[in-house]
């Protein structure tokens, strides 16, 4: 059975080898991005959820913080009448009863690791441009997920060729319906996916080049990941150890110095990204 299977695959293998490195395939990248945008945007539009507030889970908490940032109250929560208004307007089916009860009304302030700042800061930025609308952040999240598909496909292409990259993008887009739902949800899953893709991309670049610039890019990717989800915090020391062993130099002494410099740059950029977004959340 093995030989007929290999024989049937051989044309695909030949095509993959023939077109590996073909510059014409670059035109596939914007098409892949647009296709991914359609896959993520169409379901909530067709279900009438595109302009509605976050449906459940962590979304209302993040939206509450974004509203306070937009008001100029810093990184805080305040469940008052203005916050409840768009939720009460679409609560005919009782989906927001858990949120609108009298016991949920409260105000507070202060940075917390319970809710990382990246999503509220980005969402507050959309409020400054469009007002308190929910479709802009959904559109941004769709673009974030489409970029994730693109970066993942580029990585696969570099190591395996165009055919696995196309198949990988198709599997990424269609294999898990939950990923499509989360793609435009007002939650942090889309940012976590992008952060993982950026970390993988930057790690490969650093492993190949060993330059301080590549170490800085990896640090920026890890900093972004931590700002999106605090579960990425343990990755910082682990990847720091990886950078130490991936460093390069022209001699043993230079290699050791270069590795230490790469670790320092990696950590400094990661902490700088964390500090900048955190300061933005405090304002």
TIZA-944639 format. One record per residue (C-alpha): residue in three letters; x, y, z; chain; residue number from 1. Coordinates in Angstrom, 1 decimal. Layout:
% TIZA-944639
SEFI_code_px_py_pz_unit_pos
SEFI_Ala_X_Y_Z_A_NUM
...
***
This chain:
% TIZA-944639
SEFI_code_px_py_pz_unit_pos
SEFI_Unk_0.0_0.0_0.0_A_1
SEFI_Unk_2.9_2.4_0.7_A_2
SEFI_Unk_4.2_2.5_-2.9_A_3
SEFI_Unk_0.9_3.5_-4.6_A_4
SEFI_Unk_0.4_6.2_-1.9_A_5
SEFI_Unk_3.9_7.6_-2.5_A_6
SEFI_Unk_3.3_7.5_-6.2_A_7
SEFI_Unk_0.1_9.4_-5.9_A_8
SEFI_Unk_1.8_12.1_-3.8_A_9
SEFI_Unk_4.8_12.4_-6.0_A_10
SEFI_Unk_3.2_15.1_-8.4_A_11
SEFI_Unk_2.4_17.2_-5.3_A_12
SEFI_Unk_6.0_16.8_-4.0_A_13
SEFI_Unk_7.4_17.8_-7.4_A_14
SEFI_Unk_5.1_20.8_-7.6_A_15
SEFI_Unk_6.2_21.8_-4.1_A_16
SEFI_Unk_9.9_21.6_-5.0_A_17
SEFI_Unk_9.4_23.3_-8.3_A_18
SEFI_Unk_7.6_26.4_-6.8_A_19
SEFI_Unk_9.6_26.6_-3.6_A_20
SEFI_Unk_11.1_30.1_-3.8_A_21
SEFI_Unk_8.9_31.2_-6.7_A_22
SEFI_Unk_8.6_35.0_-6.4_A_23
SEFI_Unk_5.1_34.9_-7.9_A_24
SEFI_Unk_3.8_33.2_-4.8_A_25
SEFI_Unk_4.2_36.5_-2.9_A_26
SEFI_Unk_0.9_37.5_-4.5_A_27
SEFI_Unk_-0.7_34.7_-2.4_A_28
SEFI_Unk_0.1_36.6_0.9_A_29
SEFI_Unk_-2.4_39.4_0.5_A_30
SEFI_Unk_-5.0_37.0_-0.8_A_31
SEFI_Unk_-4.4_34.7_2.2_A_32
SEFI_Unk_-4.8_37.7_4.5_A_33
SEFI_Unk_-8.1_38.8_2.9_A_34
SEFI_Unk_-9.4_35.2_2.9_A_35
SEFI_Unk_-8.6_34.9_6.6_A_36
SEFI_Unk_-10.3_38.3_7.3_A_37
SEFI_Unk_-13.4_37.0_5.6_A_38
SEFI_Unk_-13.4_33.8_7.6_A_39
SEFI_Unk_-13.2_35.6_10.9_A_40
SEFI_Unk_-15.5_38.6_10.0_A_41
SEFI_Unk_-18.4_36.9_8.3_A_42
SEFI_Unk_-19.8_34.7_11.1_A_43
SEFI_Unk_-20.4_37.5_13.7_A_44
SEFI_Unk_-21.7_39.8_10.9_A_45
SEFI_Unk_-24.2_37.1_9.8_A_46
SEFI_Unk_-25.2_36.3_13.4_A_47
SEFI_Unk_-25.8_40.0_14.1_A_48
SEFI_Unk_-23.1_40.2_16.7_A_49
SEFI_Unk_-20.7_42.6_14.9_A_50
SEFI_Unk_-21.9_45.7_16.6_A_51
SEFI_Unk_-23.0_44.2_19.9_A_52
SEFI_Unk_-21.1_44.4_23.3_A_53
SEFI_Unk_-19.0_41.4_24.4_A_54
SEFI_Unk_-21.3_38.5_24.9_A_55
SEFI_Unk_-19.9_36.7_28.0_A_56
SEFI_Unk_-16.9_35.8_30.0_A_57
SEFI_Unk_-14.0_38.2_30.4_A_58
SEFI_Unk_-15.2_40.6_27.6_A_59
SEFI_Unk_-17.3_42.9_29.8_A_60
SEFI_Unk_-14.5_43.3_32.3_A_61
SEFI_Unk_-12.0_44.3_29.6_A_62
SEFI_Unk_-14.6_46.7_28.1_A_63
SEFI_Unk_-15.3_48.2_31.4_A_64
SEFI_Unk_-11.5_49.0_31.9_A_65
SEFI_Unk_-11.4_50.4_28.3_A_66
SEFI_Unk_-14.3_52.7_29.0_A_67
SEFI_Unk_-12.6_54.1_32.1_A_68
SEFI_Unk_-9.4_54.6_30.1_A_69
SEFI_Unk_-11.4_56.5_27.5_A_70
SEFI_Unk_-13.0_58.6_30.3_A_71
SEFI_Unk_-9.5_59.5_31.6_A_72
SEFI_Unk_-9.9_57.5_34.8_A_73
SEFI_Unk_-6.9_55.3_34.3_A_74
SEFI_Unk_-6.8_51.6_34.6_A_75
SEFI_Unk_-9.9_51.1_36.7_A_76
SEFI_Unk_-13.4_49.7_36.8_A_77
SEFI_Unk_-16.7_51.5_37.4_A_78
SEFI_Unk_-20.0_49.6_36.8_A_79
SEFI_Unk_-22.4_52.6_36.6_A_80
SEFI_Unk_-25.4_53.5_34.4_A_81
SEFI_Unk_-23.2_54.6_31.5_A_82
SEFI_Unk_-21.4_51.3_31.4_A_83
SEFI_Unk_-24.5_49.2_31.7_A_84
SEFI_Unk_-26.4_51.1_28.9_A_85
SEFI_Unk_-25.4_49.1_25.8_A_86
SEFI_Unk_-25.7_45.8_27.7_A_87
SEFI_Unk_-29.2_46.6_28.9_A_88
SEFI_Unk_-30.3_47.6_25.4_A_89
SEFI_Unk_-29.8_44.1_24.0_A_90
SEFI_Unk_-30.8_42.1_27.1_A_91
SEFI_Unk_-34.2_41.0_25.9_A_92
SEFI_Unk_-33.2_37.4_26.2_A_93
SEFI_Unk_-31.6_37.8_29.6_A_94
SEFI_Unk_-28.1_37.1_28.5_A_95
SEFI_Unk_-26.7_39.9_30.6_A_96
SEFI_Unk_-28.7_39.4_33.7_A_97
SEFI_Unk_-25.6_38.2_35.6_A_98
SEFI_Unk_-24.0_41.6_34.7_A_99
SEFI_Unk_-26.9_43.9_35.3_A_100
SEFI_Unk_-27.8_42.9_38.9_A_101
SEFI_Unk_-27.6_45.5_41.6_A_102
SEFI_Unk_-24.8_43.6_43.4_A_103
SEFI_Unk_-22.5_44.2_40.4_A_104
SEFI_Unk_-22.4_48.0_40.7_A_105
SEFI_Unk_-19.0_49.1_42.0_A_106
SEFI_Unk_-16.0_51.3_41.2_A_107
SEFI_Unk_-12.3_50.8_41.8_A_108
SEFI_Unk_-8.9_51.5_40.4_A_109
SEFI_Unk_-5.3_50.2_40.1_A_110
SEFI_Unk_-3.3_48.0_37.8_A_111
SEFI_Unk_-3.7_44.3_38.3_A_112
SEFI_Unk_-2.3_41.1_36.9_A_113
SEFI_Unk_-5.9_39.8_36.8_A_114
SEFI_Unk_-6.6_41.8_33.7_A_115
SEFI_Unk_-3.5_42.5_31.5_A_116
SEFI_Unk_-3.6_46.0_29.9_A_117
SEFI_Unk_-3.0_45.4_26.2_A_118
SEFI_Unk_-6.7_44.8_25.1_A_119
SEFI_Unk_-8.2_47.6_27.2_A_120
SEFI_Unk_-5.5_50.1_25.9_A_121
SEFI_Unk_-6.2_49.1_22.3_A_122
SEFI_Unk_-9.9_49.2_22.8_A_123
SEFI_Unk_-9.8_52.6_24.5_A_124
SEFI_Unk_-7.9_53.9_21.5_A_125
SEFI_Unk_-10.7_52.8_19.2_A_126
SEFI_Unk_-13.2_54.6_21.5_A_127
SEFI_Unk_-11.2_57.8_21.0_A_128
SEFI_Unk_-11.4_57.4_17.2_A_129
SEFI_Unk_-14.9_55.9_16.7_A_130
SEFI_Unk_-16.7_56.5_20.0_A_131
SEFI_Unk_-18.0_53.6_22.1_A_132
SEFI_Unk_-18.5_51.2_19.2_A_133
SEFI_Unk_-17.7_47.5_19.4_A_134
SEFI_Unk_-17.1_46.7_15.7_A_135
SEFI_Unk_-13.7_48.4_15.5_A_136
SEFI_Unk_-12.1_46.1_18.1_A_137
SEFI_Unk_-13.7_43.1_16.4_A_138
SEFI_Unk_-12.2_44.2_13.1_A_139
SEFI_Unk_-8.8_44.7_14.7_A_140
SEFI_Unk_-9.0_41.2_16.3_A_141
SEFI_Unk_-9.9_39.7_12.9_A_142
SEFI_Unk_-6.8_41.4_11.4_A_143
SEFI_Unk_-4.7_40.1_14.3_A_144
SEFI_Unk_-5.8_36.6_13.6_A_145
SEFI_Unk_-5.3_37.0_9.9_A_146
SEFI_Unk_-1.8_38.2_10.6_A_147
SEFI_Unk_-1.2_35.1_12.7_A_148
SEFI_Unk_-2.3_32.9_9.8_A_149
SEFI_Unk_0.1_34.8_7.6_A_150
SEFI_Unk_3.1_34.6_9.9_A_151
SEFI_Unk_2.4_30.9_10.5_A_152
SEFI_Unk_2.2_30.2_6.8_A_153
SEFI_Unk_5.5_32.1_6.1_A_154
SEFI_Unk_7.3_30.0_8.7_A_155
SEFI_Unk_5.9_26.8_7.3_A_156
SEFI_Unk_6.9_27.9_3.8_A_157
SEFI_Unk_10.5_28.6_4.8_A_158
SEFI_Unk_11.0_25.1_6.2_A_159
SEFI_Unk_8.6_23.0_4.1_A_160
SEFI_Unk_7.6_24.8_0.9_A_161
SEFI_Unk_4.4_26.3_-0.5_A_162
SEFI_Unk_2.1_23.3_-0.4_A_163
SEFI_Unk_2.4_22.6_3.3_A_164
SEFI_Unk_2.1_26.4_3.9_A_165
SEFI_Unk_-1.2_26.5_2.0_A_166
SEFI_Unk_-2.5_23.3_3.8_A_167
SEFI_Unk_-1.4_24.7_7.1_A_168
SEFI_Unk_-3.3_28.0_6.5_A_169
SEFI_Unk_-6.4_26.0_5.6_A_170
SEFI_Unk_-6.2_23.8_8.7_A_171
SEFI_Unk_-5.6_26.9_10.9_A_172
SEFI_Unk_-8.7_28.6_9.4_A_173
SEFI_Unk_-11.1_25.7_9.2_A_174
SEFI_Unk_-10.2_22.9_11.6_A_175
SEFI_Unk_-11.3_24.5_14.9_A_176
SEFI_Unk_-14.7_26.4_14.9_A_177
SEFI_Unk_-13.8_27.7_18.3_A_178
SEFI_Unk_-10.9_29.6_16.9_A_179
SEFI_Unk_-13.2_31.3_14.4_A_180
SEFI_Unk_-15.6_32.4_17.2_A_181
SEFI_Unk_-12.7_33.6_19.4_A_182
SEFI_Unk_-11.1_35.4_16.4_A_183
SEFI_Unk_-13.4_38.4_16.8_A_184
SEFI_Unk_-14.4_38.0_20.4_A_185
SEFI_Unk_-13.6_40.8_22.7_A_186
SEFI_Unk_-11.1_38.7_24.7_A_187
SEFI_Unk_-7.4_38.1_24.6_A_188
SEFI_Unk_-7.2_34.9_22.6_A_189
SEFI_Unk_-6.5_36.6_19.3_A_190
SEFI_Unk_-3.6_38.6_20.8_A_191
SEFI_Unk_-2.2_35.4_22.4_A_192
SEFI_Unk_-2.2_33.7_19.0_A_193
SEFI_Unk_-0.4_36.6_17.4_A_194
SEFI_Unk_2.1_36.7_20.3_A_195
SEFI_Unk_2.9_33.0_19.8_A_196
SEFI_Unk_3.4_33.5_16.1_A_197
SEFI_Unk_5.6_36.5_16.7_A_198
SEFI_Unk_7.7_34.7_19.3_A_199
SEFI_Unk_8.2_31.7_16.9_A_200
SEFI_Unk_9.1_34.0_14.0_A_201
SEFI_Unk_11.5_36.0_16.1_A_202
SEFI_Unk_13.1_33.0_17.7_A_203
SEFI_Unk_13.8_31.4_14.3_A_204
SEFI_Unk_15.3_34.7_13.1_A_205
SEFI_Unk_17.5_34.9_16.2_A_206
SEFI_Unk_18.6_31.2_15.9_A_207
SEFI_Unk_19.6_31.8_12.3_A_208
SEFI_Unk_21.4_35.2_12.7_A_209
SEFI_Unk_22.2_35.5_16.4_A_210
SEFI_Unk_22.2_39.3_16.0_A_211
SEFI_Unk_21.3_41.8_18.8_A_212
SEFI_Unk_18.6_43.2_16.5_A_213
SEFI_Unk_17.0_39.7_16.4_A_214
SEFI_Unk_17.3_39.4_20.2_A_215
SEFI_Unk_15.5_42.8_20.5_A_216
SEFI_Unk_12.7_41.6_18.2_A_217
SEFI_Unk_12.3_38.5_20.3_A_218
SEFI_Unk_12.1_40.6_23.5_A_219
SEFI_Unk_9.5_42.8_22.0_A_220
SEFI_Unk_7.4_39.8_21.0_A_221
SEFI_Unk_7.6_38.3_24.6_A_222
SEFI_Unk_6.7_41.7_26.1_A_223
SEFI_Unk_3.7_42.0_23.8_A_224
SEFI_Unk_2.7_38.4_24.8_A_225
SEFI_Unk_2.9_39.2_28.6_A_226
SEFI_Unk_0.8_42.4_28.1_A_227
SEFI_Unk_-1.9_40.3_26.3_A_228
SEFI_Unk_-1.9_37.4_28.8_A_229
SEFI_Unk_0.0_37.2_32.0_A_230
SEFI_Unk_0.4_33.4_31.6_A_231
SEFI_Unk_3.3_34.3_29.3_A_232
SEFI_Unk_5.4_35.6_32.3_A_233
SEFI_Unk_7.3_32.3_32.8_A_234
SEFI_Unk_8.3_32.5_29.1_A_235
SEFI_Unk_10.6_35.5_29.8_A_236
SEFI_Unk_13.3_33.6_31.9_A_237
SEFI_Unk_12.9_30.5_29.8_A_238
SEFI_Unk_13.5_32.3_26.5_A_239
SEFI_Unk_16.3_34.3_28.2_A_240
SEFI_Unk_18.1_31.0_28.8_A_241
SEFI_Unk_17.4_30.1_25.2_A_242
SEFI_Unk_18.9_33.3_23.9_A_243
SEFI_Unk_22.0_32.6_26.1_A_244
SEFI_Unk_22.6_29.3_24.3_A_245
SEFI_Unk_21.7_30.5_20.8_A_246
SEFI_Unk_24.2_33.4_20.8_A_247
SEFI_Unk_27.1_33.4_18.4_A_248
SEFI_Unk_30.5_34.9_18.1_A_249
SEFI_Unk_33.8_34.6_16.2_A_250
SEFI_Unk_35.7_33.1_19.1_A_251
SEFI_Unk_35.0_31.5_22.4_A_252
SEFI_Unk_35.4_34.7_24.4_A_253
SEFI_Unk_33.5_36.8_21.8_A_254
SEFI_Unk_30.7_34.2_21.7_A_255
SEFI_Unk_30.3_34.4_25.5_A_256
SEFI_Unk_30.2_38.2_25.5_A_257
SEFI_Unk_27.8_38.2_22.6_A_258
SEFI_Unk_25.5_35.8_24.3_A_259
SEFI_Unk_25.4_37.9_27.4_A_260
SEFI_Unk_24.8_41.1_25.3_A_261
SEFI_Unk_22.0_39.3_23.5_A_262
SEFI_Unk_20.3_38.3_26.8_A_263
SEFI_Unk_20.6_41.8_28.1_A_264
SEFI_Unk_19.1_43.3_25.0_A_265
SEFI_Unk_16.3_40.7_25.0_A_266
SEFI_Unk_15.4_41.4_28.6_A_267
SEFI_Unk_15.7_45.2_28.3_A_268
SEFI_Unk_13.4_45.4_25.2_A_269
SEFI_Unk_10.9_43.1_26.8_A_270
SEFI_Unk_10.8_45.2_30.0_A_271
SEFI_Unk_10.7_48.4_28.0_A_272
SEFI_Unk_7.6_47.2_26.1_A_273
SEFI_Unk_5.9_46.2_29.3_A_274
SEFI_Unk_6.7_49.6_30.9_A_275
SEFI_Unk_5.5_51.6_27.9_A_276
SEFI_Unk_2.1_50.0_27.7_A_277
SEFI_Unk_1.7_49.9_31.5_A_278
SEFI_Unk_2.4_53.7_31.6_A_279
SEFI_Unk_-0.3_54.2_28.9_A_280
SEFI_Unk_-2.7_52.2_31.0_A_281
SEFI_Unk_-2.0_54.5_34.1_A_282
SEFI_Unk_-2.7_57.7_32.2_A_283
***
